[in-house]
Amino acid sequence: MITIVSDTHSATGHELTGRTLNAVRNADLVVHAGDFTTAAALDAFEAESSRLVAVRGNNASEAVEDRLPADRTFEENGVRFALTHRRRGGGTGLELFGRERGADVVVSGHTHRYLAEKAGEVLLLNPGSHAQPRGHRPTHIELEPTAEGFAGRVYDRNGEIVEEFPVEGLES
């Protein structure tokens, strides 16, 4: 399982609770779309995760910026992911970012609000914020492997399913 989170905005720790904490602990891969804020928060995530793929956000301290790139690309279960915190141009900017990297899925953060939406050939995912939802629900995304890619679900921290969606690679 892949657990996707973003926008922790913590000076001291991971700020994980409920279903989100369990999902991070049980994931084969944790993807964080930026804004740990401090190295202490990044260290706390690394301690809870068996494998962490992350980028820095616009509120990263210098210590976090030194450890994490602004964006990255990776593959899991036949699906190519492009990860960033934000891109100018909204959905169009994110779609172009994904197409430039040959990605099936673009994962971003910054808005503190979840999103699972197709933009052309690219699926845009934003897990929202598990820690500082800023008036939205505290959410994260879980991806369970399937033969075609992944079955995706947005969960709130209490474990309620907010939305379900498929995630498929280009060969599917």
One Martini backbone bead per residue (centre of mass of N, CA, C, O) as a GRO file, in nm:
protein
  172
    1MET     BB    1   0.099   0.034   0.018
    2ILE     BB    2   0.006   0.374  -0.035
    3THR     BB    3   0.085   0.679   0.132
    4ILE     BB    4  -0.063   1.011   0.116
    5VAL     BB    5   0.088   1.326   0.206
    6SER     BB    6   0.054   1.668   0.353
    7ASP     BB    7   0.098   1.948   0.521
    8THR     BB    8   0.218   1.952   0.829
    9HIS     BB    9   0.332   2.205   0.976
   10SER     BB   10   0.594   2.138   1.171
   11ALA     BB   11   0.833   2.175   1.443
   12THR     BB   12   0.833   1.863   1.593
   13GLY     BB   13   0.637   1.666   1.407
   14HIS     BB   14   0.397   1.461   1.234
   15GLU     BB   15   0.082   1.485   1.327
   16LEU     BB   16  -0.025   1.198   1.363
   17THR     BB   17  -0.354   1.037   1.335
   18GLY     BB   18  -0.521   0.770   1.334
   19ARG     BB   19  -0.551   0.651   1.023
   20THR     BB   20  -0.296   0.799   0.927
   21LEU     BB   21  -0.093   0.665   1.114
   22ASN     BB   22  -0.152   0.371   1.028
   23ALA     BB   23  -0.092   0.411   0.724
   24VAL     BB   24   0.204   0.487   0.755
   25ARG     BB   25   0.299   0.232   0.918
   26ASN     BB   26   0.171   0.018   0.681
   27ALA     BB   27   0.335   0.114   0.455
   28ASP     BB   28   0.550   0.066   0.182
   29LEU     BB   29   0.476   0.373   0.101
   30VAL     BB   30   0.563   0.715   0.153
   31VAL     BB   31   0.406   1.017   0.044
   32HIS     BB   32   0.537   1.358   0.037
   33ALA     BB   33   0.414   1.697  -0.066
   34GLY     BB   34   0.507   1.879   0.160
   35ASP     BB   35   0.556   2.065   0.446
   36PHE     BB   36   0.721   2.008   0.723
   37THR     BB   37   0.935   2.266   0.786
   38THR     BB   38   1.113   2.059   0.963
   39ALA     BB   39   1.344   1.826   1.054
   40ALA     BB   40   1.174   1.700   1.281
   41ALA     BB   41   0.937   1.620   1.098
   42LEU     BB   42   1.096   1.447   0.902
   43ASP     BB   43   1.212   1.249   1.112
   44ALA     BB   44   0.935   1.145   1.210
   45PHE     BB   45   0.853   1.020   0.940
   46GLU     BB   46   1.094   0.829   0.907
   47ALA     BB   47   1.025   0.666   1.173
   48GLU     BB   48   0.727   0.568   1.055
   49SER     BB   49   0.873   0.477   0.788
   50SER     BB   50   0.992   0.241   0.562
   51ARG     BB   51   0.923   0.444   0.308
   52LEU     BB   52   1.037   0.764   0.174
   53VAL     BB   53   0.879   1.006  -0.044
   54ALA     BB   54   1.002   1.345  -0.093
   55VAL     BB   55   0.928   1.697  -0.066
   56ARG     BB   56   0.948   2.017  -0.067
   57GLY     BB   57   0.829   2.324   0.041
   58ASN     BB   58   0.744   2.665   0.096
   59ASN     BB   59   0.805   2.598   0.433
   60ALA     BB   60   1.099   2.529   0.434
   61SER     BB   61   1.370   2.471   0.575
   62GLU     BB   62   1.699   2.455   0.520
   63ALA     BB   63   1.725   2.159   0.618
   64VAL     BB   64   1.511   2.050   0.421
   65GLU     BB   65   1.626   2.158   0.152
   66ASP     BB   66   1.894   1.986   0.179
   67ARG     BB   67   1.723   1.693   0.168
   68LEU     BB   68   1.513   1.802  -0.056
   69PRO     BB   69   1.344   1.814  -0.331
   70ALA     BB   70   1.111   1.977  -0.537
   71ASP     BB   71   1.124   1.714  -0.724
   72ARG     BB   72   0.987   1.389  -0.846
   73THR     BB   73   1.036   1.052  -0.980
   74PHE     BB   74   0.828   0.746  -0.986
   75GLU     BB   75   0.775   0.384  -0.954
   76GLU     BB   76   0.461   0.185  -0.922
   77ASN     BB   77   0.293  -0.070  -1.046
   78GLY     BB   78   0.314   0.071  -1.347
   79VAL     BB   79   0.336   0.366  -1.219
   80ARG     BB   80   0.386   0.708  -1.289
   81PHE     BB   81   0.532   0.954  -1.075
   82ALA     BB   82   0.479   1.300  -0.990
   83LEU     BB   83   0.647   1.517  -0.752
   84THR     BB   84   0.501   1.799  -0.574
   85HIS     BB   85   0.385   2.081  -0.424
   86ARG     BB   86   0.390   2.306  -0.663
   87ARG     BB   87   0.224   2.488  -0.938
   88ARG     BB   88   0.195   2.696  -1.165
   89GLY     BB   89  -0.137   2.695  -1.312
   90GLY     BB   90  -0.250   2.469  -1.172
   91GLY     BB   91  -0.379   2.211  -1.339
   92THR     BB   92  -0.217   2.276  -1.595
   93GLY     BB   93   0.064   2.280  -1.462
   94LEU     BB   94   0.048   1.987  -1.356
   95GLU     BB   95   0.004   1.847  -1.624
   96LEU     BB   96   0.268   1.943  -1.759
   97PHE     BB   97   0.458   1.825  -1.549
   98GLY     BB   98   0.372   1.531  -1.607
   99ARG     BB   99   0.424   1.517  -1.915
  100GLU     BB  100   0.733   1.587  -1.898
  101ARG     BB  101   0.764   1.299  -1.713
  102GLY     BB  102   0.567   1.065  -1.802
  103ALA     BB  103   0.307   1.072  -1.628
  104ASP     BB  104   0.013   0.946  -1.472
  105VAL     BB  105   0.087   1.097  -1.194
  106VAL     BB  106   0.011   1.380  -0.984
  107VAL     BB  107   0.165   1.496  -0.687
  108SER     BB  108   0.028   1.728  -0.450
  109GLY     BB  109  -0.012   2.027  -0.265
  110HIS     BB  110  -0.081   2.335  -0.059
  111THR     BB  111  -0.414   2.353  -0.030
  112HIS     BB  112  -0.541   2.147   0.196
  113ARG     BB  113  -0.697   1.987  -0.043
  114TYR     BB  114  -0.848   1.747  -0.187
  115LEU     BB  115  -0.759   1.550  -0.494
  116ALA     BB  116  -0.931   1.368  -0.777
  117GLU     BB  117  -0.819   1.435  -1.115
  118LYS     BB  118  -0.855   1.464  -1.443
  119ALA     BB  119  -0.587   1.577  -1.684
  120GLY     BB  120  -0.630   1.431  -1.932
  121GLU     BB  121  -0.378   1.180  -1.891
  122VAL     BB  122  -0.375   1.297  -1.596
  123LEU     BB  123  -0.353   1.237  -1.255
  124LEU     BB  124  -0.470   1.431  -0.986
  125LEU     BB  125  -0.310   1.452  -0.659
  126ASN     BB  126  -0.443   1.550  -0.332
  127PRO     BB  127  -0.439   1.489   0.019
  128GLY     BB  128  -0.404   1.722   0.171
  129SER     BB  129  -0.439   1.772   0.528
  130HIS     BB  130  -0.374   1.609   0.835
  131ALA     BB  131  -0.303   1.880   1.029
  132GLN     BB  132  -0.388   2.155   0.830
  133PRO     BB  133  -0.691   2.205   0.672
  134ARG     BB  134  -0.817   2.490   0.661
  135GLY     BB  135  -1.147   2.405   0.669
  136HIS     BB  136  -1.095   2.120   0.606
  137ARG     BB  137  -1.045   1.805   0.581
  138PRO     BB  138  -0.863   1.559   0.724
  139THR     BB  139  -0.633   1.409   0.487
  140HIS     BB  140  -0.573   1.110   0.283
  141ILE     BB  141  -0.400   0.866   0.079
  142GLU     BB  142  -0.482   0.538  -0.061
  143LEU     BB  143  -0.293   0.271  -0.229
  144GLU     BB  144  -0.400  -0.024  -0.387
  145PRO     BB  145  -0.308  -0.287  -0.543
  146THR     BB  146  -0.348  -0.385  -0.885
  147ALA     BB  147  -0.348  -0.503  -1.204
  148GLU     BB  148  -0.375  -0.185  -1.321
  149GLY     BB  149  -0.256  -0.058  -1.024
  150PHE     BB  150  -0.490   0.125  -0.841
  151ALA     BB  151  -0.676   0.176  -0.547
  152GLY     BB  152  -0.839   0.470  -0.452
  153ARG     BB  153  -0.835   0.665  -0.135
  154VAL     BB  154  -1.004   0.893   0.062
  155TYR     BB  155  -0.924   0.991   0.396
  156ASP     BB  156  -0.996   1.042   0.706
  157ARG     BB  157  -0.874   1.027   1.031
  158ASN     BB  158  -1.137   0.836   1.111
  159GLY     BB  159  -1.183   0.642   0.831
  160GLU     BB  160  -1.339   0.788   0.622
  161ILE     BB  161  -1.468   0.772   0.313
  162VAL     BB  162  -1.460   1.027   0.060
  163GLU     BB  163  -1.304   0.878  -0.191
  164GLU     BB  164  -1.301   0.708  -0.514
  165PHE     BB  165  -1.031   0.566  -0.733
  166PRO     BB  166  -0.847   0.512  -1.013
  167VAL     BB  167  -0.507   0.378  -1.096
  168GLU     BB  168  -0.334   0.410  -1.408
  169GLY     BB  169  -0.142   0.314  -1.647
  170LEU     BB  170  -0.058   0.347  -1.977
  171GLU     BB  171  -0.093   0.026  -2.038
  172SER     BB  172  -0.410   0.001  -1.941
   0.00000   0.00000   0.00000
